[in-house]
Amino acid sequence: MEEKSQQGIANSRVPVRPRSLVAFWFLGLCNNYGYVVMLAAAIDILSTNFHYTDGDTSSNSSSNATYVRQCTHMSTGAILLADIIPSLTIKLISPFFPLFIHFRMALIVILSAAGYILVAEAPTVAVAIAGVVCTALSSGLGEASLLSYMAFYKNKHIISTWSSGTGAAGFFGSFTYAILTKILGSHKITLYVLLTVPAVMGMSFWFLLEPPKRSDGNSNGSNKGNGTTGDLSKVSSSRSSEIDSEVAPIIGKSTSLSYKFSLIPSLFKYMIPLFLVYLFEYFINQGLFELITFDISWLTHAEQYKWYQVDYQVGVFISRSSINLIQINKTWILALCQFISVIFFATEAIFTYLPSIYIVFLAVLCEGFFGGAAYVNTFNRINQEVPDDRREFSMGMTSLADAVGISLAGFLAIPAHDAICNLPPYK
């Protein structure tokens, strides 16, 4: 056990250049950007006048009575399902296939761009949802592939910069969508502007990120020209073949399906708390946020929903960027905190007892913090505790837990939305 711990510490100290850290930050940002934008646009996608201004999207809610429940005809949980089930499918199967990172990255960029275009040009809700599915496939494949790929770098700062980037995607994705739709007056133009995101992702991977150092040779160049296989490989091989040669010393013989399946029970201590945190938080975000409204002149119903999403993502960003300052190994505590958040938001959606929207903003910020902390601390633990030969698979497999939790949250959000909307106003 002590040997395993020392191995994890050593791995966390393998140096990487700053450009690779910056690259992983941008990869995290771009990978989650489209996913966040689609959730922020959920109310707009479900409206019948998707291509018009933000102010028009709240017209299906009554403004004549202060306490009439403002409900869309369909829960935003439907968009969540379109945004997560494809991602779940990808995360479920991708750990069992070879990494082929360059091919995967090309597919990720293409799917991301297709998602933005389909939603921008969608004549119907069904076509828009097809665009959401493309975005989900891109995000799911990106997360599963890049989490597995970063295992080759064996440096904890890679995890923290990736996590910080994914957290930043939440804030910048929701914020830019809310702001640009207001400024440009068109969701369509906004989505075309955001096509820059998959382009930046491709440039970050192919031009900014350096390949991982070989585990069986010198990486500092001090023995250059000594005739070793490792050095000759570095000089003569292309980037992709260098990565392929990295797989053998790290993975070894541990690639059979039966061996991989035998590892899954040992990952439950990471997966179950992460699953619960994501189940609770996405039930709140897509089942309850749209039902918590205040009669205020400076924010419409649709705008309140969008700014809840921005506020939530600020909390995620702060916590995902905090791993070098605060580490939480008992992630079940975060699951308990998120369950308390469910009770708080559900009672407010039903009884509408809070006097101010600012109280909701504070609670949403905390909810985002719990979710982001669960994510980054879970993968940091894996990076520290799991041996080299199992780390790639463990990273990819554990990423499945949050997708399962989010998917279940989407299914639960739809009947919860309908049940609360059918209740009489409490006040």
Secondary structure, 3 states (H helix, E strand, C coil): CHHHHHHHHHHHECCCCHHHHHHHHHHHHHHHHHHHHHHHCHHHHHCCCCCCCHHHHHCCCCCCCCCCCCCCCCCCHHHHHHHHHHHHHHHHHHHHCCCCHHHHHHHHHHHHHHHHHHHHHCCCHHHHHHHHHHHHHHHHHHHHHHHHHHCCCCEHHHHHHHHHHHHHHHHHHHHHHHHHHHHHCCHHHHHHHCCHHHHHHHHHHHHHCCCCCCCCCCCCCCCCCCCCHHHHHHHHCCHHHHHHHHHHHHHCCCCCHHHHHHHHHHHHHHHHHHHHHHHHHHHHHHHHHHHCCCCCCCCCHHHHHHHHHHHHHHHHHHHHCCCCCCCCCCCHHHHHHHHHHHHHHHHHHHHCCCCCHHHHHHHHHHHHHHHHHHHHHHHHHHHHHCCHHHHHHHHHHHHHHHHHHHHHHHHHHHHHHHHHHCCCCCC
